[in-house]
Amino acid sequence: MVPSRPEDLRRTVADRVAQRVAGRGVSRAAIDSAVGSVLAALDARTGAAERAAATPAGAPATMLVAAVTARSLPDLASRLRSALGREGLTVGSIGIAAAGMHHVATLEVPASARPALEAACRTLGAQLSIVGEGSAA
């Protein structure tokens, strides 16, 4: 289930990223800032109008919001895009942020692409956190 309010989504993503990088010296302020930047970038690039245009009338697409984290992988977004391409998935916008050697990429993909996303993360040695599933309406 996707949090119903933007601040709930932001807090959920930040909490999950904080759990992934716990004990590695990344401050909560850096995590909150990175998550805020990533979600703002996603909002700017994937508005409701784009989602509505991509969804056939009467057939709401189920979307996943995913956070991918990796250590010492500064080109995480491009590697993730390439790995997903090899799995047959084309991805639009990927929000990225870094704090020291920790890198986060956040993206929204159709729920049907979850296996490809999981395979891409395994290939990269990255950790995947699915923030939520819900209708793109």
N, C-alpha and C positions, 0 to 999 in steps of 0.2 A: 504494500500500500504506500502511495506517495503522500508525504506530508501535505496538508491542504493549504498551508500558508508559506510564502517564500521564506520567512524567517525560520520556520520549522525545518524546511529543507536545508537551509544554510547551517543550522545548528546540527542537524543529523549528519551532514557531510563532514563538518568540522570535527564532530565527536568521533566519527569513524576514522578519519585521517589521524587524529590525535592518538587513537588506539594503535594504529599501524606503526606510528613513529615513536611510541612511548619509550622513554629511556635512552633516546638518541640525541638529546640536547636541542630539540626543536621546541621553541616556546609556543604557548597557546596563542599569543598575539600574532606570531608569524603564521601559524596555521589559519587563524581566523582571517588574516589579511589575504593569504593565498586563496582560500576558499571563496572569499568575497570577490576577488579579482576574477577567478575562474567562472563563478556563477554569473557575474555581471557580463563577462564576455559571451557566455552562452546565451544569456537573455538578449543581448544586443544582436546576435547573429541568428538566433532561431526563435523568432517571435511567433505569436499565435497565428498570424496570417500565413507564415510559411508552413506551419504544421497543417493548417486547414487545407492549404493548396495541395499538399502532398498526400492527403488522405481522401480516398474516394468517398463520395456522399453516402451517408448511411453506414459506413464501415470504419468505426474508430480504430485507429492503430494503437496497440499497446506498446508503450515505450518504456525503456529502462534508462535510468540515469546512473552512470557508473563512474567511480573514481578509481584510477589506476595509479599506484604509487611504486616508485622504484628509487633505489639509492645509486648515485653515481651514473645516471643515465640522462645527460643534459638534452639529448635529442629524443626524449621519450615520445613526444607527439608524432614526429616523423617515423620513428621506428614502429610505433603502434599503428599508424596509418598503413605502413607497408605490410606489417604482419596481418592486419585485417584484410588488406587487399589480396594477400595470398590465400586467405580463407574465403574469398569471394564477396567481401563486404566493402562497399564504398562508404566512407564516413565524411560528413560535411565538416562542421566546426568542432575543434577540440580545444577546450580551454586548458591553459597550462600555467603552472606556477612552480617556483622553486624556493627553498629555504636551505641555504648551504648546499649540501650534497644530496638533499632529498627533493625529489621531483614528483609532481602530481599532475595528472591529466584527467580532465573530466569531460565526458561526452554523453550524448543521448543517442541511443540506437533502438531499433525495433526489438521487442522482446524475442522475436524469432532469431535474432542475431547473437543471443547469449552464448551458445556453444562456440561460435567463431571468436567472440570476445574472450572467452575463457581460454581457448587454444592459443590465441595471440599473446595473452598474458603469460601463459606457461612458457611459450617460446622465448619471450623477453626476460623471463625470470622476475616479472613484476607481480605485485599483489593487486587483486581485484576486489573492490567493494561495491556491491550493487546497492545503491541508495534506495531505490524504490521502483515499483512497477505501477503503472496506472494508465488511464486513457489519456490520449493527447488532446482531448476536447478542451 
